Amino acid sequence: MSTSNNKNNNPFLFPHANSTILPDPSKFFSPNLLSTPLPTNSFFQNFVLNNGDQPEYIHPYLIKSSNSSLSLSYPSHFSNSAVISQVFEPDLTISSPEKISHCPHLNHIVSSYNDLSVTLDIPSSNLRFFLVRGSPFLTFSVTQPTPLSITTIHAILSFSSNDSLKKHTFSFNNGQTWILYASSPIRLSHGVSDITSEAFSGITRIALLPDSDFRHEDVLDKYSSCYPVSGNAVFGRPFYVEYKWEKKGSGDLLLLAHPFHLQLLYDYNIDFDVTVLSGFKYQSIDGELVGIVGDSWLLKTDPVNITWHSPNGVKKEYHKEIVSALLKDVEDLNSSAITVKSSYSYGKLIARAARLALIAEEVFFFDMIPKVKIKKFLKETIEPWLDGTFNENGFLYDRKWGGIVTKQDCANSNDCFSSEFYNAQLNCLGYFLYGIAVLVKLDLDWGRKYKPQAYSLMEDFLNLSTCSNPNYTRLRCFDLYKIHSWAGGLLEFEDGRYQKGSNEAINAYYSATLIGLAYGDADVVAIGSTLTALEIEAAKKWWHVKDGGNMYEEEFTKVNRMVGVAWSNKRDTELWFGYPGARQCMLGIQVLPLLPMTELLFSDIEYVKDVVEWALPDLERDGEGEGWKGFVYALQGIYDREGALEKIRKLSGFDDGNSLSNLLWWIHSRC
């Protein structure tokens, strides 16, 4: 599948940005990588920001690199009714007591990366770490004969080596047992909390023994000789993703799958030589990680049919009420100009207007006046962003990292969307693309004129390869191991990347797919549909908390029905707006924007009823705004159409991306 703009070797670029606030990537990326677009929402982003010393979660270990050393932690969990987090403690810190003199790099360097791994070099210590996601082994190469130092914050209670000196086992006073495997004999000595070696070169692998069961040690022994150095995800056909690893050594490859992987693993007994070791497990904030033996995995998700309108349509008897709301909402479009300047808020208003056009189509309201007004509004609001005439803001191309940013500087980058820090890129661009797709549908001549700009916006986050568009990194926001998107951008967070609005990520891939439909681009439709489907299923897995479910700790599950913010290393019920634990906000941010795809996201009616009843009491608080109510009532309409409709008719206001027309369309298109 390809997303290239008609396979154009010279795709459109927005004007170049002259940013003074973006971080400099040259400190942590090897020179050969600096000439290519760089990731801005990756699973290893903390490694290349500021001092590069904040941890990242490389399942099943937290990894932290600083001071020419690398620390790993098999994290313990902290949890209560409001938050679940993994606690970093440097169980092992690996370095060399002899630093290379005059080494130009005292910090680590990213020498390569791909979908499923990142390679960190510590040149001053002759160490190269192959950080492959899901590996129960930490694998590193000592490139020149170098003594090693392994320290721990725990006390070493026991230490043993086999006769060949290629396997060493040590246990700590916190109950952990670690095993070190070496490609050639390595002589180790130890003190109370440190292990040292003579000069050594070769491959070393260190793994935590999941528990004291000797069968688990047998598993580690059996697969210790085969190690992965990189891994990629391949999109061969719609709704399938294949994991392929490059491996070295001998024997079969052992890696770990999280629960979503296990849900998606496709008939592995037929097409792939894959074995699930159901009893070999590590704990994780993402659920139990289970051993999988195989050089490649095939994942398959249920197909989704991307459409402009609701799957079931709207019965004619409900058209009159929707048309009445449409007339008012369309009239309001031209009675007041958009005054907001942020790309996020501006984009939501564009998408809101585009929804009106599609709702009008669905209820066969082809009156030319509303259609002309909507087209006029969309053109007047979108074109200035695409041709650079919107003085207050606009899209720019950042050459440092290779991506789209906006003119508007941010006083507080944590509150910005699609800012110069690439924060919440999908949220903003998805709304713009939705409006553009609808306008192309309404006016194909306009669409032809602005196709280069439309594809540039889309490929900023939907680029599969620099062969398709050399200006953008591969799938900027989509995490191909976790199988959902992240926000956070070039901002350093102790808990890694985060995602608030899962449905806004869905909207971005859905809108990109609509761009493909509008332009008749089958490749874009294929990859857009696949990512939309994966994002929907991931949201159900990681964000939807079901009564009696076992994804999260019992105390958290008992109280919550929705995750507020999912981090790489934490689950939180506190958002960056509203009051802590605001249920209507936690639910609403996962519902907006309300679209045809929303019913696939909330297809479990029993869960929908549970989560709505969980959130409804918070709507009764004094001063509660009307915007969040609309989203809660919309979900209520899935199982209680008349009750929800009565509440929606009484609303006096709506979220800036929503409207009465949209809510009535939703309610009246329920089965």
C-alpha positions in Angstrom: 0.0 0.0 0.0 1.3 3.4 -0.9 0.1 6.9 0.0 2.2 8.9 -2.5 0.6 11.9 -4.1 0.2 10.4 -7.5 3.7 9.0 -7.0 5.0 12.6 -7.3 8.7 12.9 -6.7 8.3 16.6 -5.8 5.4 16.8 -3.4 4.1 20.1 -2.2 5.7 21.7 0.8 4.3 24.5 2.9 6.6 27.5 3.5 9.7 26.8 5.7 9.5 27.5 9.4 12.2 29.4 11.1 11.8 28.1 14.6 14.0 29.0 17.5 12.2 26.9 20.1 12.3 23.4 18.5 14.9 21.1 20.1 18.0 20.3 18.0 18.0 16.7 16.9 21.8 16.6 16.2 22.7 15.9 19.8 21.2 12.4 19.9 20.8 11.2 16.3 23.7 9.8 14.3 24.7 12.0 11.3 23.4 9.6 8.7 19.9 10.0 10.1 19.9 13.8 10.2 19.3 14.1 6.5 16.0 12.3 6.7 12.7 13.2 8.5 12.8 12.2 12.1 10.1 10.8 14.4 8.3 13.3 16.6 5.9 11.0 18.5 7.9 7.8 18.8 8.1 5.2 21.5 11.7 6.3 22.2 11.1 10.1 22.0 12.4 10.7 25.5 15.8 9.4 24.5 16.3 12.4 22.1 14.8 15.3 24.1 16.6 17.6 26.5 19.2 15.5 28.3 17.8 12.2 26.9 17.7 10.8 30.4 14.0 10.2 31.0 12.9 6.5 30.8 10.9 4.9 28.0 8.9 1.7 28.2 10.5 -1.0 26.0 8.2 -3.9 27.0 8.8 -5.5 29.5 11.4 -3.1 30.8 11.7 0.6 31.6 14.9 1.8 30.0 16.8 4.9 31.0 20.1 6.1 29.6 22.3 8.7 31.2 25.9 9.4 32.0 27.3 6.9 29.5 25.3 4.1 31.1 22.0 2.4 30.6 19.6 1.4 33.4 16.8 -1.1 33.1 13.9 -1.7 35.5 11.3 -4.4 35.6 8.8 -1.9 37.0 6.6 -2.5 40.0 3.0 -1.1 39.8 1.4 1.7 41.9 -2.4 1.8 41.7 -5.4 3.2 43.3 -8.9 4.2 42.1 -7.6 7.2 40.1 -4.3 6.2 38.6 -2.1 3.2 37.6 1.6 3.7 37.1 4.8 1.8 36.7 7.6 2.7 39.1 11.1 3.0 37.7 13.9 1.7 39.9 17.3 1.0 38.4 17.4 -2.8 39.0 20.5 -2.9 36.7 22.8 -0.2 35.4 25.3 -1.2 32.7 28.4 0.8 31.8 32.1 0.4 31.5 34.5 1.6 34.1 37.0 2.5 31.4 35.8 5.4 29.2 37.3 6.0 25.8 39.4 9.1 26.0 38.6 12.0 23.7 35.3 10.5 22.7 33.2 13.2 21.0 29.9 11.7 22.4 29.5 11.5 26.1 25.8 10.7 25.7 24.1 7.9 23.8 23.4 8.1 20.1 20.4 6.7 18.1 22.2 4.9 15.3 19.1 3.3 13.8 15.4 2.9 14.5 12.3 1.3 13.0 8.8 0.3 13.9 9.7 -2.3 16.6 13.1 -1.3 17.8 15.7 1.4 18.4 19.5 1.0 18.6 21.3 3.1 21.2 25.1 3.4 21.0 27.2 4.6 23.9 30.4 5.4 22.0 32.4 6.2 25.1 31.9 2.7 26.5 31.9 0.7 23.3 28.3 -0.4 24.0 25.5 -0.9 21.5 22.1 -1.7 22.8 19.5 -3.4 20.6 16.3 -2.3 22.2 13.7 -4.5 20.6 10.1 -4.0 21.8 8.7 -7.1 23.5 12.0 -8.8 24.1 12.4 -10.5 27.4 16.2 -10.0 26.9 18.1 -6.8 27.0 20.7 -7.4 24.3 23.8 -5.4 23.8 27.0 -5.7 21.9 30.4 -4.8 23.3 32.1 -3.7 20.1 35.7 -3.7 21.4 37.4 -5.5 24.3 36.1 -3.6 27.2 35.5 -4.4 30.9 31.9 -4.2 32.0 30.3 -2.8 35.2 26.8 -3.8 36.3 25.5 -2.2 39.4 22.2 -2.5 41.3 20.3 -0.6 44.0 19.6 -4.0 45.6 21.8 -6.4 47.5 23.1 -9.4 45.7 22.1 -12.5 47.7 23.4 -15.2 45.4 25.6 -15.5 42.3 26.5 -18.5 40.2 28.1 -19.3 36.8 28.0 -22.4 34.7 31.1 -24.3 33.6 31.4 -22.5 30.2 31.2 -19.0 31.9 28.5 -18.2 29.3 25.6 -18.2 31.7 25.5 -16.3 35.0 22.6 -16.2 37.5 22.3 -13.6 40.3 19.5 -13.0 42.8 18.6 -9.8 44.7 17.1 -9.1 48.0 14.0 -7.8 46.4 13.1 -11.3 45.1 14.3 -10.7 41.5 16.6 -13.2 39.7 18.4 -12.2 36.6 20.3 -14.3 34.1 23.2 -13.1 31.9 24.1 -14.9 28.7 27.3 -14.2 26.8 28.4 -15.2 23.3 31.8 -16.2 24.6 33.1 -16.9 28.1 33.1 -13.9 30.4 34.6 -14.0 33.9 32.5 -12.0 36.4 33.1 -11.1 40.0 30.7 -9.4 42.4 30.4 -7.4 45.5 27.4 -6.5 47.6 25.7 -4.6 44.8 28.0 -4.6 41.8 29.3 -7.0 39.2 32.4 -6.5 37.1 34.1 -8.3 34.3 37.5 -8.5 32.6 37.8 -7.1 29.1 35.1 -8.6 26.9 33.8 -8.2 23.4 30.7 -9.9 21.9 27.0 -10.2 22.6 25.5 -10.1 26.0 21.9 -10.8 26.9 20.3 -10.2 30.3 16.8 -11.3 31.2 14.7 -11.3 34.3 13.4 -14.7 35.3 9.6 -14.2 35.5 9.4 -16.3 38.6 11.1 -19.2 40.3 9.6 -21.9 38.0 12.5 -23.8 36.5 10.5 -24.2 33.3 10.8 -20.5 32.7 14.5 -20.7 33.0 14.5 -23.5 30.5 12.6 -21.2 28.1 15.2 -18.4 28.5 18.0 -20.9 28.1 16.5 -22.3 24.9 16.0 -19.0 23.2 19.0 -17.1 24.5 21.1 -17.7 21.4 18.8 -16.0 18.9 18.5 -12.3 19.2 16.6 -9.6 17.2 18.4 -6.4 16.1 15.5 -4.7 14.4 11.8 -5.2 13.5 9.3 -3.7 11.0 5.6 -3.8 10.4 4.5 -4.5 6.9 1.1 -3.5 5.4 0.7 -6.0 2.7 -3.1 -6.0 2.3 -6.0 -4.1 4.0 -6.6 -4.9 7.6 -3.5 -7.1 8.0 -0.2 -6.1 9.6 2.8 -8.4 9.5 5.7 -8.1 12.0 9.1 -9.1 10.6 12.3 -9.1 12.7 15.9 -9.2 11.6 17.6 -11.7 13.8 21.1 -13.0 14.5 22.6 -16.0 16.3 21.1 -19.4 16.1 17.7 -21.0 16.9 14.2 -19.6 17.1 13.2 -16.1 18.2 11.3 -15.5 21.4 9.4 -12.2 22.0 6.4 -11.1 24.0 2.9 -10.2 22.9 0.5 -7.9 24.8 -3.2 -8.7 25.0 -4.1 -6.8 21.9 -1.5 -8.7 19.9 -3.1 -12.0 21.1 -6.5 -10.7 20.0 -5.2 -9.9 16.5 -2.9 -12.9 15.9 -4.3 -14.5 12.7 -4.5 -18.2 12.3 -0.8 -18.6 13.1 -0.9 -22.4 12.8 -1.6 -22.2 9.1 0.4 -19.4 7.5 3.2 -18.8 10.0 5.3 -21.0 12.2 4.3 -19.3 15.4 4.0 -20.9 18.9 2.3 -19.2 21.8 3.9 -20.0 25.2 0.8 -19.3 27.2 2.5 -20.0 30.6 5.5 -17.8 30.0 4.5 -14.3 31.2 5.7 -10.9 32.3 3.6 -8.3 34.0 2.9 -5.0 32.3 0.6 -2.0 32.6 -0.8 -3.1 29.3 -1.8 -6.5 30.6 0.1 -9.7 30.7 2.9 -10.1 28.2 2.9 -13.7 26.8 5.8 -15.5 25.1 5.6 -16.0 21.3 8.1 -18.0 19.3 8.3 -17.1 15.6 10.3 -15.0 13.2 7.2 -13.1 12.0 3.6 -12.6 13.2 0.5 -11.8 11.2 -2.1 -9.6 12.8 -5.6 -9.1 11.4 -8.3 -6.8 12.5 -12.0 -6.8 11.5 -12.6 -4.8 8.3 -14.4 -1.5 8.5 -16.4 0.0 5.7 -15.6 3.7 5.4 -18.6 5.7 4.3 -19.6 9.4 4.2 -22.9 8.8 5.9 -24.4 6.6 8.6 -24.6 2.9 7.8 -28.4 2.7 8.4 -29.5 6.1 7.1 -32.3 8.3 8.5 -36.0 7.4 8.1 -38.0 10.0 6.2 -40.3 10.7 9.1 -37.3 12.3 11.0 -36.1 14.5 8.1 -38.2 17.5 9.0 -36.7 18.0 12.5 -33.2 17.6 11.1 -33.8 20.0 8.2 -35.1 22.6 10.7 -32.0 22.4 12.7 -29.8 22.4 9.5 -31.4 25.7 8.3 -30.5 27.4 11.6 -27.0 25.9 11.8 -26.2 26.8 8.2 -27.5 30.3 8.7 -25.3 30.7 11.8 -22.2 29.8 9.7 -22.4 33.1 7.9 -23.6 35.3 10.7 -20.3 35.2 12.5 -16.7 34.7 11.4 -14.3 32.3 13.0 -12.4 34.3 15.6 -10.2 31.6 17.2 -6.7 31.4 15.9 -5.4 28.0 17.2 -5.3 25.4 14.5 -7.1 22.9 16.8 -10.2 25.1 17.6 -10.3 26.5 14.1 -10.2 23.0 12.6 -13.1 21.8 14.8 -15.2 24.6 13.4 -14.3 23.7 9.8 -15.2 20.1 10.5 -18.5 21.1 12.2 -19.5 23.0 9.0 -18.5 20.1 6.8 -20.8 17.7 8.9 -23.7 19.9 8.0 -23.2 19.3 4.3 -23.1 15.5 4.7 -26.1 15.5 7.0 -28.0 17.6 4.4 -27.1 14.9 1.8 -28.3 12.1 4.0 -31.7 13.6 4.6 -32.0 14.5 0.9 -32.1 18.2 1.6 -30.5 19.4 -1.7 -31.7 23.0 -1.5 -29.1 25.0 -3.2 -29.0 27.9 -0.7 -27.6 25.8 2.2 -25.3 23.9 -0.1 -23.9 27.1 -1.5 -23.5 28.7 1.9 -21.6 25.6 3.3 -19.3 25.5 0.3 -18.7 29.3 0.6 -17.9 29.0 4.3 -15.6 26.0 3.8 -13.7 27.7 1.0 -13.3 31.0 2.9 -12.0 29.3 6.0 -9.8 26.5 4.5 -8.1 28.3 1.6 -6.2 30.9 3.8 -4.5 28.0 5.6 -3.6 26.2 2.3 -2.3 29.3 0.4 -0.7 31.0 3.3 -2.9 34.1 3.4 -4.2 33.6 7.0 -1.9 36.1 8.8 -2.8 35.1 12.3 -1.7 31.5 11.8 -1.0 29.0 9.1 0.9 25.8 8.2 4.7 25.7 7.8 7.2 23.0 7.1 9.9 22.4 9.8 13.2 21.3 8.2 14.8 20.2 11.6 12.5 17.3 12.1 10.6 17.1 8.8 7.0 17.9 9.5 4.1 20.4 9.6 4.0 23.0 12.3 2.0 26.2 12.7 2.9 29.9 12.8 1.4 30.5 16.2 4.0 30.3 19.0 2.7 28.8 22.2 3.1 30.5 25.6 2.4 27.1 27.2 3.3 24.3 24.9 1.3 21.8 27.0 -1.9 23.5 26.0 -1.1 23.7 22.3 -2.3 21.6 19.4 -0.3 21.1 16.3 2.1 23.6 17.7 5.8 23.9 17.0 6.3 20.9 19.3 4.2 18.5 17.2 1.8 18.1 20.1 -1.5 16.4 19.3 -0.8 16.5 15.5 -3.6 14.1 14.6 -6.2 16.1 16.6 -5.7 19.2 14.5 -4.9 17.9 11.1 -7.8 15.4 11.2 -10.4 18.1 11.5 -8.8 20.1 8.6 -8.7 17.0 6.4 -12.4 16.2 7.2 -13.4 19.6 6.0 -11.1 19.4 2.9 -12.5 15.9 2.0 -16.1 17.1 2.2 -15.2 20.2 0.1 -13.5 18.1 -2.5 -16.7 15.9 -2.6 -18.8 19.0 -3.2 -16.5 20.7 -5.6 -14.0 18.5 -7.5 -12.5 21.4 -9.4 -11.6 23.0 -6.1 -10.2 19.6 -5.1 -8.0 19.4 -8.1 -6.5 22.8 -7.4 -5.7 22.1 -3.8 -4.8 18.4 -4.0 -1.1 19.0 -3.4 -1.8 20.8 -0.1 -4.4 18.3 0.9 -2.0 15.4 0.4 0.8 17.2 2.2 -1.4 17.6 5.3 -2.4 13.9 5.1 1.0 12.5 4.5 2.4 14.4 7.4 1.0 11.5 9.5 0.0 8.9 7.0 3.2 8.5 5.1 4.2 4.9 4.9 7.7 5.5 3.5 10.1 8.2 2.5 9.9 6.6 -0.9 6.3 7.8 -1.1 7.0 11.3 0.3 10.6 12.1 1.4 9.5 15.1 3.4 7.7 13.2 6.2 8.6 10.5 8.7 6.8 7.1 8.6 3.4 7.1 10.3 4.3 10.0 12.6 1.9 9.2 15.4 0.9 5.6 15.1 2.7 3.1 17.4 3.0 -0.2 15.6 3.8 -2.2 18.7 1.0 -0.7 20.9 -1.2 -0.4 17.8 -2.6 3.0 18.5 -1.5 6.6 18.2 0.3 8.9 20.6 0.3 12.6 21.2 2.9 14.5 23.1 5.2 15.3 20.3 8.6 16.9 21.1 7.7 17.4 24.8 9.5 15.4 27.5 7.3 13.5 29.9 8.4 11.2 32.6 5.7 8.7 31.6 6.4 8.8 27.9 3.9 9.6 25.2 0.2 10.1 26.0 -3.1 10.0 24.3 -6.3 11.7 25.5 -8.9 11.7 22.7 -8.8 8.2 21.1 -11.7 9.2 18.8 -9.9 12.2 17.5 -7.1 9.9 16.4 -9.8 7.7 14.8 -11.1 10.8 13.1 -7.7 11.6 11.6 -7.4 8.3 9.9 -11.1 8.3 8.9 -10.7 11.7 7.4 -7.6 10.6 5.5 -9.6 7.7 4.1 -12.3 10.2 3.0 -9.6 12.1 1.2 -8.8 8.9 -0.6 -12.5 8.4 -1.5 -12.8 11.9 -2.7 -9.8 11.7 -5.0 -10.4 8.0 -6.0 -7.1 6.9 -4.5 -7.4 3.2 -3.6 -4.0 3.2 -1.8 -5.0 5.9 0.6 -8.3 4.2 1.2 -6.6 0.9 2.0 -4.1 2.2 4.6 -6.5 4.8 6.0 -9.2 2.1 6.5 -6.7 -0.2 8.1 -5.4 2.3 10.6 -9.0 3.4 11.4 -9.9 -0.1 12.2 -6.9 -0.7 14.4 -7.4 2.5 16.2 -11.0 1.7 17.0 -10.1 -1.7 18.4 -7.2 -0.3 20.4 -9.5 2.3 22.0 -11.8 -0.5 23.1 -8.9 -2.4 24.5 -7.0 0.3 26.3 -9.5 3.1 27.1 -12.8 1.3 27.7 -12.9 -0.1 31.3 -15.5 -2.8 31.6 -17.1 -4.0 34.8 -15.3 -7.1 35.9 -12.6 -6.7 33.3 -9.1 -7.9 33.9 -7.1 -5.4 31.9 -6.4 -3.1 34.8 -6.1 -3.4 38.6 -9.3 -4.3 40.5 -9.4 -1.0 42.5 -9.2 1.1 39.4 -11.6 -1.1 37.4 -14.2 -1.0 40.2 -14.5 2.8 40.1 -13.9 3.7 36.5 -15.5 3.0 33.1 -13.1 5.1 31.0 -9.4 5.9 31.0 -8.9 9.7 30.9 -5.3 9.8 29.6 -3.4 6.7 28.5 0.4 7.1 28.8 3.1 4.8 27.8 3.7 4.3 31.5 0.6 5.3 33.3 -3.3 5.3 33.2 -4.8 8.4 34.6 -8.3 9.7 35.3 -7.1 13.3 35.5 -7.3 15.4 32.3 -5.7 18.7 31.6 -9.1 20.4 31.9 -12.1 20.1 34.1 -11.8 18.9 37.7 -9.9 15.7 38.6 -11.9 12.6 37.7 -14.6 14.5 35.8 -16.5 11.6 34.3 -18.4 13.6 31.7 -15.1 15.0 30.4 -13.4 11.6 30.4 -16.2 10.1 28.4 -16.8 13.1 26.2 -13.2 13.4 25.1 -13.4 9.8 23.8 -16.6 10.5 21.9 -15.8 13.7 20.1 -16.2 14.2 17.2 -19.5 12.4 16.7 -19.3 10.7 13.3 -20.5 7.6 11.5 -17.5 5.7 12.8 -18.4 6.4 16.4 -21.0 3.6 16.4 -18.2 1.1 15.7 -16.2 2.5 18.6 -19.2 2.1 20.9 -20.6 -1.1 19.5 -20.9 -2.9 22.9 -24.4 -1.8 24.0 -24.0 -3.2 27.5 -20.8 -1.3 28.0 -22.4 1.9 26.5 -25.2 1.7 29.0 -22.8 1.2 31.9 -20.4 4.0 30.9 -23.3 6.5 30.3 -24.9 5.7 33.7 -21.4 6.1 35.2 -21.1 9.6 33.7 -24.6 11.0 34.0 -24.5 12.0 37.7 -21.6 14.4 37.0 -23.8 16.3 34.5 -25.9 17.4 37.4 -23.2 19.5 39.0 -23.8 23.2 39.3 -22.4 25.2 36.4 -21.8 22.1 34.2 -21.5 23.3 30.6 -23.8 22.0 27.9 -21.0 20.8 25.5 -20.1 17.6 27.3 -23.8 16.8 27.9 -24.4 16.4 24.1 -21.8 13.6 23.9 -23.1 11.7 26.9 -26.7 12.0 25.6 -25.6 10.8 22.2 -24.3 7.6 23.7 -27.5 7.2 25.7 -29.3 7.3 22.4 -27.7 4.0 21.5 -29.9 2.1 24.0 -32.5 4.8 25.0 -33.4 6.8 21.9 -36.4 8.6 23.2 -34.9 9.5 26.6 -31.7 10.9 24.9 -33.7 12.8 22.3 -35.7 14.5 24.9 -32.5 15.7 26.7 -30.9 16.8 23.4 -33.9 18.9 22.4 -33.4 20.8 25.7 -29.8 21.6 25.2 -28.9 25.3 25.0 -25.4 24.9 23.7 -23.0 22.5 22.1 -19.3 21.7 21.9 -17.6 23.9 19.3 -17.2 20.9 17.0 -20.8 19.7 17.5 -24.2 21.0 16.6 -27.9 20.3 17.1 -28.1 19.1 13.5 -25.3 16.5 14.2 -26.9 15.3 17.4 -30.3 14.9 15.8 -28.7 13.1 12.8 -27.0 10.7 15.3 -30.2 10.0 17.3 -32.4 9.5 14.2 -29.9 7.3 12.5 -29.9 4.7 15.3 -31.5 1.4 14.5 
